[in-house]
Amino acid sequence: MKTTTPVTASRRRSQAPGTPNRLATLYGLLLLLLLLLTSDALSQESSENEQPPNIVFILADDLGWNDVGFHGSAQIPTHNLDALAYSGIILNRYYVNPICTPSRSALMTGKYPIHTGMQHSVLYAMEPRGLPLTEKLLPQYLQELGYTNHIVGKWHLGHYQLRYTPLQRGFDSHTGFWTGHQHANDHTAVEHGHWGLDMRRGYDVAYDLHGQYTTHVLGEEGVRIIERHNTSQPLFLYVAHGAVHSANPYDFLPAPDETVDELADIVNYKRRKFAAMMVELDRTVGSLVQALHTRQMLENTIIVFSTDNGGPAEGFNYNAASNWPLRGVKNTLWEGGVRGAAFIWSPLLKKRHAVSQQTMQVCDWLPTLYEAAGGNLSALPEDLDGISVWKELNTGEPTARIEILHNIDDIWQSAALTVGSWKIVKGTHYNGTWDGWYGPAGTRKETAYPLDAILNSTAGLVLSKVKVLPTKETILQLRRAATVSCGTGAHMANRCEPQANTVCLFDLEVDPCEYNNLADTHPHIVQSLLARLADYNSTAIPPANMGDDPRGEPRLWNYTWHNFGDEPVPEVLTVKDL
């Protein structure tokens, strides 16, 4: 039997006082190394097991810069949106494309529309085309990261064949409509003289939703998705509202009468109805925040809010939006057409309660959200125009984006590009009819701004509970910082009215309202920016627009907007009968 030899007193005395036992030291070092390795393994395992964030992306349709409280207006009570904006990061130098389809294509692909053929106008309901099937979309990337993806609302990226529709482009469910607009009560769209129903639940026409206000339908469906969500998976919920887009000729601005009555202080009746449409959208946002909080999902959620383009003001598209004090309207290349109202909110952001002057474009959301979801950016295609700004949003550092291509449209012979603070605008739309500055300015005084209404909104109360809502003083400071003020324009030195062969140059840092054309005094900058536009145009693919296909007329398909490219025209009524 083996025995251990006791350490004798003489051996103990042979060790000098204060000299560590070498075996003990070695044992201690091995133990420390083991602890470090175990700790690292546990940390790695914890990181691998950490749930990616839920992503809720809310897209308003045709919302103007000045149609939200967090940009200084107190005319439309957007209390839920304001509560989120002030608790997150207001994106003050964020750009979209000037009209619906191009912006949505950029959001979904991470590419400028000139690189997908979606740069000219919108996709009409009878066109036999869609966002190219060669493009991989945001929900498909998220799907690979384990997300379950849902869309409620407007698609507008193609439906003439089912393979172009959401359920075959990465989404697991869709309740909403395929075309570019609809009436919020009867869910029909009038386009190019044709009339048809467009409300879907998956592939099926949702006849049962007739008479239910579209904004309510989308809000309730979004809440239902959150309530039923299996929280073992991360959620991507894309809420693409039809509000505040114009509806049909018999009622361009449909809104609930009781909501319109609440806004009696707005004298202009069209503006009042527009405001009521926006208030209903805002209330659905509060419901989504409440649902996320109830499911204990809010603390691991990213909420993005954005418009798809600038607002149609002063009767453009029979609408009553406001981009004040920015120049231009929807479908123009002025700041009022492309500078978008937006914010990002999340407890995961280290920097919050901020107004960001970081430059960002709608195509940046794909790589930004992909990185936030845990994706490896090196896995994304090299030909994306979007860049991830997730780290910069967290640190407040400038983004790597130094230039933004607003668009190049060779059909309308127009283009615009911003590099640094310099913006060049070439050509015009509508023969310059909508190149001005349009109100209403709204009530901008702080004394008229209802801070208590923000704090007591549905979202405000939830954010207060989770201790992320800023103080009233901070809210006012953020509001001032997010408000653009340029004066009346009486000081204009050289108002620019571009035509096809002329250009305008602006320094947006000192002149965000595009009052003073500097093209004559800085010809070298003009030439440099024109050369950059030419570089971009050399990479463009031709616009994919097509004429209306008579097979798509709704009366051929029981008066619904249909995937007419998948089936032969019904024999009862053929194209020859048109």
C-alpha positions as CSV (number, residue, x, y, z in Angstrom):
1,M,0.0,0.0,0.0
2,K,1.4,3.3,-1.1
3,T,1.7,6.0,1.6
4,T,2.5,9.6,1.5
5,T,5.5,10.9,3.3
6,P,4.7,13.6,5.8
7,V,6.5,16.9,5.5
8,T,8.9,17.0,8.4
9,A,9.7,20.0,10.4
10,S,13.2,20.1,9.0
11,R,11.8,20.2,5.4
12,R,9.4,22.9,6.4
13,R,12.3,24.9,7.8
14,S,14.3,24.5,4.6
15,Q,11.7,26.7,2.8
16,A,12.7,30.4,3.2
17,P,10.0,32.5,4.8
18,G,7.8,34.2,2.1
19,T,9.0,31.9,-0.7
20,P,5.9,30.3,-2.4
21,N,5.7,26.6,-2.7
22,R,6.4,25.8,-6.4
23,L,3.8,23.0,-6.5
24,A,1.2,25.2,-5.0
25,T,2.0,28.0,-7.4
26,L,1.8,25.7,-10.4
27,Y,-1.5,24.3,-9.1
28,G,-2.9,27.8,-8.6
29,L,-1.9,28.8,-12.2
30,L,-3.5,25.6,-13.6
31,L,-6.7,26.3,-11.6
32,L,-6.7,29.9,-12.8
33,L,-6.3,28.8,-16.4
34,L,-9.1,26.3,-16.0
35,L,-11.4,28.9,-14.6
36,L,-10.6,31.3,-17.5
37,L,-11.2,28.6,-20.1
38,T,-14.5,27.6,-18.4
39,S,-15.6,31.2,-18.1
40,D,-14.8,31.9,-21.8
41,A,-16.7,28.7,-22.8
42,L,-19.7,29.7,-20.7
43,S,-19.5,33.3,-22.2
44,Q,-19.4,31.9,-25.7
45,E,-22.2,29.5,-25.0
46,S,-24.3,32.3,-23.5
47,S,-23.6,34.5,-26.5
48,E,-24.6,31.7,-28.9
49,N,-27.8,31.0,-26.9
50,E,-28.7,34.7,-26.7
51,Q,-31.9,35.4,-28.5
52,P,-31.6,37.8,-31.5
53,P,-33.7,40.9,-31.2
54,N,-37.3,41.1,-32.4
55,I,-37.6,43.7,-35.2
56,V,-40.8,45.7,-35.8
57,F,-40.6,47.9,-38.8
58,I,-43.4,50.4,-39.2
59,L,-43.7,52.2,-42.6
60,A,-46.1,55.1,-43.1
61,D,-47.2,55.9,-46.6
62,D,-46.7,59.4,-47.9
63,L,-46.0,60.9,-44.5
64,G,-44.5,64.4,-44.6
65,W,-41.6,65.8,-42.6
66,N,-43.9,68.1,-40.7
67,D,-46.7,65.6,-40.0
68,V,-45.2,64.4,-36.7
69,G,-44.7,66.1,-33.4
70,F,-41.1,65.2,-33.0
71,H,-40.1,67.5,-35.8
72,G,-41.6,70.5,-34.2
73,S,-45.3,70.5,-35.3
74,A,-48.0,70.4,-32.7
75,Q,-50.9,70.3,-35.2
76,I,-51.2,66.5,-35.5
77,P,-51.2,64.6,-32.1
78,T,-48.7,61.8,-32.8
79,H,-48.2,61.1,-29.1
80,N,-47.3,57.4,-29.3
81,L,-44.7,58.0,-32.1
82,D,-43.3,61.0,-30.2
83,A,-42.9,59.0,-27.0
84,L,-40.9,56.3,-28.9
85,A,-38.9,58.9,-30.9
86,Y,-37.8,60.8,-27.8
87,S,-36.9,57.6,-26.0
88,G,-34.8,56.4,-29.0
89,I,-32.9,58.1,-31.8
90,I,-34.5,60.6,-34.1
91,L,-32.9,60.3,-37.5
92,N,-32.7,63.9,-38.8
93,R,-30.4,63.1,-41.8
94,Y,-32.3,60.1,-43.1
95,Y,-33.3,59.8,-46.7
96,V,-35.8,57.8,-48.7
97,N,-36.6,57.7,-52.4
98,P,-39.1,60.2,-53.7
99,I,-42.0,57.7,-54.3
100,C,-43.5,54.4,-53.1
101,T,-42.2,51.5,-55.1
102,P,-38.5,52.7,-55.4
103,S,-38.3,53.2,-51.6
104,R,-39.8,49.8,-50.8
105,S,-37.5,48.1,-53.3
106,A,-34.5,49.8,-51.6
107,L,-35.7,48.7,-48.2
108,M,-36.2,45.1,-49.2
109,T,-33.0,44.7,-51.4
110,G,-30.4,47.1,-49.8
111,K,-29.9,48.5,-53.3
112,Y,-30.5,51.8,-55.0
113,P,-33.5,51.5,-57.4
114,I,-31.3,52.2,-60.4
115,H,-29.7,48.8,-59.7
116,T,-33.0,46.9,-59.7
117,G,-34.8,48.7,-62.5
118,M,-37.3,50.2,-60.1
119,Q,-36.2,53.8,-60.4
120,H,-39.0,55.3,-62.5
121,S,-42.4,56.1,-61.0
122,V,-44.4,53.3,-59.3
123,L,-45.5,49.8,-60.2
124,Y,-49.0,49.9,-61.5
125,A,-51.5,47.1,-60.7
126,M,-51.9,45.9,-64.3
127,E,-48.1,45.8,-65.1
128,P,-46.8,42.3,-65.7
129,R,-43.7,42.8,-63.6
130,G,-42.4,42.9,-60.1
131,L,-39.2,43.4,-58.0
132,P,-36.8,41.1,-59.8
133,L,-36.8,37.5,-58.5
134,T,-33.0,37.5,-58.7
135,E,-33.0,39.8,-55.7
136,K,-32.8,38.3,-52.2
137,L,-34.9,40.3,-49.8
138,L,-34.6,41.4,-46.2
139,P,-37.0,38.7,-44.8
140,Q,-35.1,36.0,-46.6
141,Y,-31.8,37.0,-45.0
142,L,-33.6,37.1,-41.6
143,Q,-35.1,33.7,-42.3
144,E,-31.6,32.3,-42.4
145,L,-31.0,33.7,-38.9
146,G,-34.0,31.9,-37.5
147,Y,-36.6,34.6,-37.8
148,T,-40.3,34.2,-38.4
149,N,-41.5,36.9,-40.7
150,H,-44.9,38.6,-41.1
151,I,-46.1,41.5,-43.2
152,V,-49.3,43.4,-42.5
153,G,-50.3,46.1,-45.0
154,K,-49.1,47.3,-48.4
155,W,-46.7,45.4,-50.6
156,H,-46.5,47.3,-53.9
157,L,-43.6,45.2,-55.3
158,G,-45.4,43.0,-57.8
159,H,-48.3,40.6,-57.8
160,Y,-49.1,39.7,-61.4
161,Q,-47.8,36.3,-60.5
162,L,-47.8,34.8,-57.0
163,R,-44.1,34.2,-57.1
164,Y,-43.7,38.0,-56.8
165,T,-45.9,38.3,-53.7
166,P,-44.8,38.3,-50.0
167,L,-45.4,34.7,-49.2
168,Q,-42.9,33.7,-51.8
169,R,-40.4,36.4,-50.9
170,G,-39.6,35.4,-47.3
171,F,-42.7,36.2,-45.4
172,D,-44.7,33.6,-43.5
173,S,-48.0,35.5,-43.5
174,H,-49.6,38.5,-45.1
175,T,-52.7,40.4,-44.3
176,G,-53.0,43.5,-46.5
177,F,-53.0,44.5,-50.1
178,W,-50.8,44.1,-53.1
179,T,-51.3,47.3,-55.0
180,G,-50.3,50.9,-54.3
181,H,-53.3,52.2,-52.5
182,Q,-56.8,51.5,-51.4
183,H,-59.9,53.1,-49.8
184,A,-59.7,52.4,-46.1
185,N,-63.3,51.3,-45.7
186,D,-64.2,49.3,-48.9
187,H,-60.6,48.2,-49.6
188,T,-60.9,48.9,-53.4
189,A,-58.5,50.7,-55.6
190,V,-59.3,52.9,-58.6
191,E,-56.4,52.9,-61.0
192,H,-56.2,54.0,-64.7
193,G,-60.0,54.0,-64.9
194,H,-60.3,50.4,-63.5
195,W,-61.8,49.5,-60.1
196,G,-61.2,46.4,-58.0
197,L,-61.0,45.0,-54.5
198,D,-57.6,44.5,-53.0
199,M,-57.5,43.0,-49.5
200,R,-55.8,39.7,-48.9
201,R,-55.3,37.2,-46.2
202,G,-52.4,35.2,-47.6
203,Y,-53.4,34.4,-51.2
204,D,-57.1,34.7,-50.5
205,V,-59.3,37.7,-51.0
206,A,-60.5,38.8,-47.5
207,Y,-64.1,39.6,-48.3
208,D,-65.0,39.4,-44.6
209,L,-62.9,42.5,-43.8
210,H,-65.2,44.7,-45.9
211,G,-66.2,47.8,-44.0
212,Q,-63.4,47.5,-41.4
213,Y,-61.1,50.5,-41.4
214,T,-57.8,49.4,-43.0
215,T,-55.6,51.1,-40.4
216,H,-57.5,49.3,-37.6
217,V,-57.3,45.9,-39.5
218,L,-53.5,46.2,-39.8
219,G,-53.0,47.4,-36.2
220,E,-55.2,44.6,-34.8
221,E,-53.4,42.0,-37.0
222,G,-50.0,43.2,-35.8
223,V,-51.1,42.8,-32.2
224,R,-52.5,39.4,-32.9
225,I,-49.2,38.3,-34.5
226,I,-47.3,39.5,-31.4
227,E,-49.8,37.7,-29.0
228,R,-49.5,34.4,-30.9
229,H,-45.8,34.6,-31.5
230,N,-43.6,31.7,-30.3
231,T,-41.0,33.6,-28.3
232,S,-38.4,30.8,-28.8
233,Q,-37.9,32.4,-32.2
234,P,-37.1,36.0,-33.0
235,L,-39.9,38.0,-34.8
236,F,-39.7,40.3,-37.8
237,L,-42.9,42.2,-38.1
238,Y,-43.2,44.6,-41.1
239,V,-46.2,46.9,-40.6
240,A,-46.7,48.8,-43.9
241,H,-49.6,51.1,-43.5
242,G,-51.7,52.5,-46.3
243,A,-52.2,55.7,-44.4
244,V,-51.8,58.5,-45.1
245,H,-51.8,57.8,-48.9
246,S,-54.7,59.2,-50.9
247,A,-57.6,56.8,-51.6
248,N,-60.1,56.9,-54.4
249,P,-61.8,59.9,-56.3
250,Y,-65.0,59.6,-54.4
251,D,-63.2,60.0,-51.0
252,F,-59.5,60.8,-51.1
253,L,-58.9,61.1,-47.3
254,P,-61.1,58.5,-45.5
255,A,-61.0,58.8,-41.7
256,P,-63.4,57.9,-38.9
257,D,-65.9,60.8,-38.3
258,E,-65.3,60.8,-34.5
259,T,-61.5,61.2,-35.0
260,V,-62.1,64.1,-37.5
261,D,-64.4,65.7,-34.9
262,E,-61.6,65.5,-32.2
263,L,-59.4,67.7,-34.5
264,A,-61.8,70.6,-34.9
265,D,-59.0,73.1,-34.2
266,I,-57.6,72.3,-37.6
267,V,-59.5,74.8,-39.8
268,N,-58.7,73.3,-43.2
269,Y,-61.0,70.3,-43.6
270,K,-58.8,68.3,-45.9
271,R,-55.9,68.8,-43.5
272,R,-58.1,67.8,-40.6
273,K,-59.1,64.5,-42.4
274,F,-55.4,63.8,-43.2
275,A,-54.6,64.5,-39.5
276,A,-57.3,62.0,-38.4
277,M,-55.8,59.3,-40.7
278,M,-52.4,59.9,-39.0
279,V,-53.9,59.9,-35.5
280,E,-55.4,56.4,-36.2
281,L,-52.0,55.2,-37.4
282,D,-50.4,56.6,-34.3
283,R,-52.8,54.8,-32.0
284,T,-52.0,51.4,-33.6
285,V,-48.3,52.1,-32.8
286,G,-49.3,52.4,-29.1
287,S,-51.2,49.1,-29.3
288,L,-48.1,47.4,-30.7
289,V,-45.9,48.7,-28.0
290,Q,-48.4,47.6,-25.3
291,A,-48.6,44.1,-26.9
292,L,-44.8,43.7,-26.9
293,H,-44.6,44.8,-23.3
294,T,-47.4,42.4,-22.3
295,R,-45.5,39.5,-23.9
296,Q,-42.3,40.6,-22.3
297,M,-40.7,41.0,-25.7
298,L,-40.2,44.8,-25.6
299,E,-36.8,44.6,-23.8
300,N,-35.4,42.7,-26.7
301,T,-37.0,44.5,-29.6
302,I,-35.9,47.0,-32.2
303,I,-38.6,49.3,-33.5
304,V,-38.0,51.4,-36.6
305,F,-40.5,54.0,-37.9
306,S,-40.1,55.5,-41.3
307,T,-42.0,57.2,-44.1
308,D,-41.6,55.8,-47.6
309,N,-41.2,59.2,-49.2
310,G,-42.0,62.9,-48.6
311,G,-45.5,64.1,-48.2
312,P,-47.9,65.1,-51.0
313,A,-48.7,68.7,-49.9
314,E,-51.1,71.4,-50.9
315,G,-53.4,69.1,-53.0
316,F,-50.7,67.1,-54.7
317,N,-52.3,63.6,-55.3
318,Y,-55.4,65.3,-53.7
319,N,-53.6,65.1,-50.4
320,A,-52.8,67.5,-47.5
321,A,-49.4,66.5,-46.1
322,S,-46.8,69.0,-45.0
323,N,-43.0,68.9,-45.4
324,W,-42.6,72.5,-44.1
325,P,-40.1,74.1,-44.1
326,L,-38.4,71.8,-46.6
327,R,-38.8,72.4,-50.3
328,G,-40.9,70.2,-52.7
329,V,-43.3,67.3,-52.3
330,K,-43.6,63.6,-52.9
331,N,-42.0,62.5,-56.2
332,T,-39.7,65.4,-56.4
333,L,-35.9,65.3,-55.7
334,W,-36.0,68.3,-53.3
335,E,-35.5,67.7,-49.6
336,G,-39.3,67.6,-49.0
337,G,-39.5,64.6,-51.4
338,V,-36.6,62.6,-50.1
339,R,-35.7,63.6,-46.5
340,G,-37.8,61.2,-44.4
341,A,-39.4,61.4,-41.0
342,A,-37.9,58.4,-39.1
343,F,-36.5,57.1,-35.8
344,I,-35.1,53.9,-34.3
345,W,-36.0,52.8,-30.7
346,S,-34.6,49.9,-28.7
347,P,-33.3,49.2,-25.2
348,L,-30.4,47.5,-27.0
349,L,-29.1,50.9,-28.2
350,K,-26.4,52.3,-25.9
351,K,-27.0,55.8,-27.1
352,R,-30.7,56.9,-26.7
353,H,-32.6,60.2,-26.1
354,A,-30.8,61.7,-29.1
355,V,-31.2,63.5,-32.4
356,S,-28.9,62.0,-34.9
357,Q,-27.3,64.0,-37.7
358,Q,-25.7,60.8,-39.1
359,T,-26.3,60.3,-42.8
360,M,-28.5,57.3,-43.6
361,Q,-30.5,56.1,-46.6
362,V,-33.4,53.6,-46.7
363,C,-31.3,51.0,-48.4
364,D,-29.1,50.9,-45.3
365,W,-31.8,49.1,-43.2
366,L,-31.1,45.7,-44.7
367,P,-27.4,45.5,-43.6
368,T,-28.1,47.4,-40.4
369,L,-30.9,45.2,-39.2
370,Y,-29.0,42.1,-40.4
371,E,-26.0,43.0,-38.3
372,A,-28.3,43.9,-35.3
373,A,-29.9,40.4,-35.7
374,G,-26.5,38.8,-35.3
375,G,-25.7,38.3,-39.0
376,N,-22.2,38.3,-40.3
377,L,-21.9,41.3,-42.7
378,S,-19.3,39.4,-44.8
379,A,-22.1,37.0,-45.8
380,L,-24.0,39.8,-47.6
381,P,-23.4,40.4,-51.3
382,E,-20.7,42.9,-52.3
383,D,-23.0,44.7,-54.7
384,L,-25.3,46.1,-52.0
385,D,-25.6,49.9,-51.9
386,G,-26.6,49.9,-48.3
387,I,-24.2,49.9,-45.5
388,S,-24.7,48.8,-41.9
389,V,-24.8,51.8,-39.4
390,W,-25.7,49.6,-36.4
391,K,-22.4,50.3,-34.6
392,E,-22.6,54.0,-35.3
393,L,-26.1,54.3,-34.0
394,N,-24.8,52.8,-30.8
395,T,-21.8,55.0,-30.5
396,G,-23.0,58.3,-32.1
397,E,-20.0,58.3,-34.4
398,P,-20.5,59.5,-38.0
399,T,-21.5,56.8,-40.4
400,A,-19.4,55.7,-43.3
401,R,-22.0,57.0,-45.7
402,I,-20.6,60.2,-47.3
403,E,-22.9,60.3,-50.2
404,I,-26.5,59.5,-51.1
405,L,-27.9,58.9,-54.6
406,H,-31.4,60.3,-54.4
407,N,-32.3,58.9,-57.8
408,I,-31.5,59.0,-61.5
409,D,-34.4,58.9,-63.8
410,D,-33.4,59.0,-67.5
411,I,-37.0,58.9,-68.6
412,W,-37.8,62.2,-66.8
413,Q,-34.2,63.3,-67.2
414,S,-33.8,64.1,-63.6
415,A,-31.2,63.2,-61.0
416,A,-30.0,64.3,-57.5
417,L,-27.0,63.4,-55.4
418,T,-25.7,64.5,-52.0
419,V,-22.0,64.2,-51.1
420,G,-21.1,65.5,-47.7
421,S,-23.1,68.7,-47.3
422,W,-23.3,69.4,-51.1
423,K,-26.4,68.5,-53.0
424,I,-26.9,68.7,-56.8
425,V,-30.3,68.6,-58.4
426,K,-30.5,68.1,-62.1
427,G,-33.8,68.5,-64.0
428,T,-37.3,68.8,-62.5
429,H,-40.6,66.9,-62.4
430,Y,-44.1,68.2,-63.4
431,N,-42.4,71.1,-65.3
432,G,-41.5,72.7,-62.0
433,T,-45.1,72.9,-60.8
434,W,-44.2,71.4,-57.4
435,D,-40.8,72.9,-56.9
436,G,-41.9,75.4,-54.1
437,W,-42.3,75.4,-50.4
438,Y,-45.7,74.3,-49.0
439,G,-47.4,74.4,-45.6
440,P,-49.1,74.3,-43.4
441,A,-46.4,75.0,-40.9
442,G,-48.5,73.9,-38.0
443,T,-48.3,75.1,-34.5
444,R,-44.6,75.1,-33.6
445,K,-44.7,76.9,-30.2
446,E,-43.6,74.9,-27.2
447,T,-46.5,76.3,-25.2
448,A,-48.9,74.5,-27.6
449,Y,-47.0,71.2,-27.4
450,P,-48.9,68.7,-25.2
451,L,-46.2,67.1,-23.2
452,D,-48.6,65.4,-20.8
453,A,-50.4,63.8,-23.7
454,I,-47.2,62.2,-24.8
455,L,-46.4,60.9,-21.3
456,N,-49.9,59.6,-20.9
457,S,-50.2,58.0,-24.3
458,T,-50.3,54.2,-24.5
459,A,-46.7,54.0,-25.6
460,G,-45.7,56.8,-23.1
461,L,-47.1,54.9,-20.1
462,V,-45.4,51.6,-21.2
463,L,-42.0,53.4,-21.7
464,S,-42.4,55.1,-18.4
465,K,-42.9,51.7,-16.7
466,V,-39.7,50.3,-18.2
467,K,-37.9,53.6,-17.3
468,V,-36.8,54.7,-20.7
469,L,-39.0,57.8,-21.2
470,P,-37.1,61.1,-20.9
471,T,-38.2,64.0,-18.8
472,K,-40.2,66.9,-20.1
473,E,-37.2,69.1,-20.2
474,T,-35.3,66.5,-22.3
475,I,-38.2,66.1,-24.6
476,L,-38.3,69.9,-25.3
477,Q,-34.5,69.9,-25.9
478,L,-34.9,67.0,-28.4
479,R,-37.8,68.6,-30.1
480,R,-35.8,71.8,-30.7
481,A,-32.8,69.8,-32.0
482,A,-35.0,67.9,-34.4
483,T,-36.8,71.0,-35.8
484,V,-35.5,72.4,-39.0
485,S,-36.0,76.2,-39.3
486,C,-35.0,78.2,-42.4
487,G,-37.0,81.4,-42.2
488,T,-39.4,82.5,-44.8
489,G,-37.0,82.5,-47.8
490,A,-37.1,86.2,-48.3
491,H,-33.3,86.3,-48.1
492,M,-33.0,84.0,-51.2
493,A,-30.0,85.1,-53.2
494,N,-30.6,82.9,-56.2
495,R,-33.6,80.7,-56.4
496,C,-33.0,77.8,-58.7
497,E,-35.5,76.4,-61.1
498,P,-33.8,73.5,-62.8
499,Q,-34.7,72.3,-66.2
500,A,-33.4,69.2,-68.1
501,N,-30.1,70.9,-69.0
502,T,-29.6,73.0,-65.9
503,V,-28.5,72.1,-62.4
504,C,-28.8,73.5,-58.9
505,L,-26.2,73.2,-56.1
506,F,-27.0,73.6,-52.4
507,D,-25.0,73.5,-49.2
508,L,-27.4,71.6,-47.0
509,E,-25.5,72.2,-43.8
510,V,-26.4,75.9,-43.9
511,D,-29.3,75.8,-46.3
512,P,-31.4,72.6,-45.7
513,C,-34.4,74.4,-47.3
514,E,-32.7,74.7,-50.6
515,Y,-33.1,78.5,-51.0
516,N,-29.8,79.6,-52.5
517,N,-28.4,78.0,-55.6
518,L,-24.5,78.0,-55.5
519,A,-23.9,76.5,-58.9
520,D,-22.5,79.6,-60.4
521,T,-20.0,80.3,-57.5
522,H,-18.8,76.7,-57.2
523,P,-18.5,75.3,-60.8
524,H,-15.8,72.9,-59.8
525,I,-18.1,71.2,-57.2
526,V,-20.8,71.0,-59.9
527,Q,-18.5,69.3,-62.3
528,S,-17.3,66.9,-59.6
529,L,-20.9,65.9,-58.7
530,L,-22.0,65.6,-62.3
531,A,-19.1,63.2,-62.9
532,R,-20.1,61.2,-59.9
533,L,-23.7,61.0,-61.2
534,A,-22.3,59.8,-64.5
535,D,-20.4,57.1,-62.7
536,Y,-23.6,55.9,-61.0
537,N,-25.6,56.0,-64.3
538,S,-23.0,53.8,-66.0
539,T,-24.0,51.1,-63.5
540,A,-27.8,51.5,-63.9
541,I,-30.0,49.0,-65.5
542,P,-32.9,50.3,-67.6
543,P,-36.2,51.0,-65.9
544,A,-38.4,47.9,-65.9
545,N,-41.7,49.8,-66.4
546,M,-44.3,48.2,-68.7
547,G,-47.6,49.2,-70.0
548,D,-50.9,48.0,-68.6
549,D,-51.7,44.4,-69.5
550,P,-55.4,44.1,-70.3
551,R,-55.4,40.6,-68.7
552,G,-55.1,42.4,-65.4
553,E,-58.4,44.3,-65.6
554,P,-60.3,43.6,-62.3
555,R,-63.6,42.9,-64.0
556,L,-62.0,39.8,-65.5
557,W,-61.4,38.4,-62.0
558,N,-64.6,39.1,-60.2
559,Y,-63.6,42.7,-59.7
560,T,-60.5,42.0,-57.8
561,W,-56.9,42.9,-58.4
562,H,-55.5,39.5,-59.3
563,N,-52.3,37.5,-60.1
564,F,-53.4,37.6,-63.7
565,G,-50.1,36.2,-65.0
566,D,-50.7,32.8,-63.4
567,E,-54.0,31.8,-65.1
568,P,-55.7,32.1,-68.5
569,V,-58.3,34.8,-68.7
570,P,-61.7,33.3,-67.8
571,E,-63.6,32.2,-70.8
572,V,-66.8,33.9,-69.7
573,L,-65.2,37.3,-70.3
574,T,-62.1,37.4,-72.5
575,V,-59.8,40.2,-73.3
576,K,-61.5,40.6,-76.7
577,D,-64.6,41.8,-74.8
578,L,-62.7,44.8,-73.4
